[in-house]
C-alpha cells in the first residue's frame, strides 16, 4: 500500500462524524421547542403558580392587614375592612372580594364585606369600589374566581367576646 493511499483513508474517517449545519440547527430548535412545551405544561402543576395559590397568598396578606393581636375586631368602633386592607396586599391586576363571617347563635352571620377593583387604590375611585361591592352583593363572586377561606377569631360585641369566624377571599 502506498503512502498516499493511507493518508487519504485517514482523512476519509475524519469527515464521517460531521453533520450538515442545517440539520444541526433544526435539531437544536426542536430541542428548545420541546423544553418550552414541557415548561408550559409543568407551569400549572408547580406550587405557587396556580390561581388557587394566588387566593392563598392573598388571604395570608389580607389577614396580616385586618388582624390585631390575632383577632378580627368587628365590634363598634372597629375599623372598616376598606380602611384595613392595603393595596400592597392585593394581587396586581386582579379584583378581590373579602368577607368576614362569625358564628352568632349557631348561625353564620356576615360581619364585614369589602371589594377591591383591579388597580386599587391608585387607579380606582370610591365609585368604582361602591359599584363592585354592589355587584358582589347582587351577583356574588364569579364562578371561576379563586377562593380561599381561613378560620379566624372574631370579636363581635366587644374585645372580650370572641367568636369563631371565617375570612373568605375571592380573587378574579
N, C-alpha and C positions, 0 to 999 in steps of 0.2 A: 504494500500500500504506500502510495506516495505521500509525501509530507503535506502537500497542498490539499489532498482529499481529507486528511484527518482534521485539518484546521477548519474546513468547511463544515464537517459534521458537528464540530463543537459549537459553531455559531447557529446551526440549524436548531439545536435544542434550546438555545437561549431565547429565541423568539416564540416558542410554542406557548409559554405561560402567559403571554400578554393578551389583553382583551381590547376590543375595539373601544375607543373613547366614548362613542355614543351609547353603547351597551352599558358601560360603567355608569354613565350619568343617569340612564334610565333605572338601573338597579338601585342606585343611591336614592333617587327620587321616590321610588316605590317604597323603600325602607322608611323614609321620612313620612310619607303619607300613611303608612301602616302605623307608625308610632303616634301620629297625630290622631288617627281614628281611635286608637286604643285609649289615648289620654282623654278624649271627649267622652267615650263610653264610661270610663272609670270616674270621671268628674262627679257624677251624681251619687256615686257609692262612697266616696271618701267622706270622713267625718268633717263637719263644718262647712259643707258645700251645698247642702240641700236647702229648700225653703223652710223645712222644719227647723233646721239649725238656725236660720235667721230669727224665727219666733223664739226659740230657746235662748239665744243670745240677747234678744231684745227684752224678754221678760226679766232676765237677770239684771240688766242695766236699769230697767224701769223700777224694779224692786229696790235697787240701791237708792234711787231718787225719792221714792214715796215712803219708805220706812223710816221710823225714828225709834232707835233702840230695839229694832226687830219687830215693831208693831206698826200697822197702818192705823192712823188716827182718823176716824170718820165722825167723831162727836162734834158738838157745837164748838165753833172757834177753830176747828182744824182747817188747814189749807185745802183748797180745791185741787183735784188732780191736774188741771191745766196749769196751775202755778207750780206744782211739784216736779213734773216731768220736764226735763230739759231736752233741747233739740239734739244734743250730742248723744242722748240715749236712744234715739230713733234711727233706724237704718236710712241711709240716704236714698232718695228716690222711691220710697215706699210710703204707703198710707197705713196708719196704725190706729187700732181701737183698743182702749184699755177699760176694763170693768173690774170693780171690786165688789164682791158679794160677801154677806155674813149670814150666819145661821141665827134666825130670830124666831123663838117659839117653835122650833122644829122645822121651820121653812127657810129656804134660801131667799134673802132679800138683797136687792141691789142697793149699795150704799154710796157708790161713786162711779161715774162714767166720764170718759173723755175720748175724743177722737182727734187725730192729728193728720192733716193732709200732707201729701208729698211736698217737701220743701219747707216744712215747719221749722222754725218760726220766721226765718229770714224772707222767704218768698211767698208768704201767705198773709192773709188779713184775718181779722176777727170774723168777718162774714164768711170766709172760706171754712173756718173751724165750725161755726154755727151750722152752716149748710151740711157739712159732713156729719156732724152729730145728729142732725135731724134725719139724714139718710140712714144712718146706722140704727137709730131708734125705730124708724118706719120699716126698713127693709132688712135689717140685720147685716152681718158681715157677709161678703160674697162666699159662695160655697167653696171656691178654690183658694181661699185665704189660708195661710199658715197660722195655726192656732197653738198656743202653749198655755198651760194652766199650772198654778202652784198654790198649795195650801199655805195660808198665812194667818197670823193672829190679827184680829181687828178690834180696836177699841171703839164701840158704837155709841154708848151713852156717856161714858166718862173714861178717863185714863185708867181707872181701876177696874172697869168691867170689860174684860177681854173675851171675845167670842171667836169661834173658828170661822174662817172665811176663805175665799178663793180670789186670787189675782188671775185674770184672764187677759191675754194679749193676742190680738189678731193682726197679722201683717199681710198686706196685699199690694 
